[in-house]
Amino acid sequence: MSELIQEEINRGHIYPIEYNSFSNFKEISTGQHDKVFCAYCEDLRRAVTLKTMYIDLSLGPDGLEREIQFMKSVKSHENFIQCF
């Protein structure tokens, strides 16, 4: 796990949820570097949106940091869990 992600978990900005807590996956969209799914989260007892990211970490942390900054800016969807 990257140091950046671990640091955000330690700060309480990211709440890790085990993969097996999710069910009923439905793909919503596919982009150049990601896929977005809708799934039911048993821990939260509601549907959520999950985003998988394909970031080449060999290029350094810039790509991951840009994606985290973008995700922090999203505030307008009821199924988006603000975790930063």
PyMOL commands that set and color helices and strands:
alter all, ss='L'
color gray80, all
select helices_A, chain A and resi 3-11+19-21+57-59+62-73
alter helices_A, ss='H'
color red, helices_A
select strands_A, chain A and resi 22-30+34-41+46-53
alter strands_A, ss='S'
color yellow, strands_A
deselect
rebuild
show_as cartoon
